[in-house]
């Protein structure tokens, strides 16, 4: 999925975790929306199975497909990661993406549920990266983004 970006800056290269071809927010919302925006280029997708990741990559003309989320977040052709999997996996994936130096969009808010886990804003080095959280859950009041 190639886009042009702006004349002064190249597009932000996005990797989408949770881009199952037949269902889910990754393919139903995120991929089509990002395809319509010239500021972004989806360069990678991942699912739990390489066959489904490759199927999504083929349908949406994405050059990279992974079954290993760590490979996606550490790939040099990915600047930012959109996490569109089930909520219990969000915290782990956000942490992995931030540790790899990526910007992060998390489809759902993902506050840690255990006292041993620090909330995102207190992570060392976090100020250098942006994290954004989508607002699908309107039953929980409070801010929906933690962008920096």
Buried (B, 14 or more C-beta within 10 A) or exposed (E): BEBEBEEEEEBBBBBBBBBBBEEBBBBBBBBEEBBEEEEBBBBBBBBBEBEBBBBBBEEBEBBBBBBEBBBBBBBEEBBBBBBBBEBEBBBBBBBBBBBBEBBBBBBBBBEEEEEEEEEBEEBEEBEEBBBBBBEEEEEEEEEBBBEE
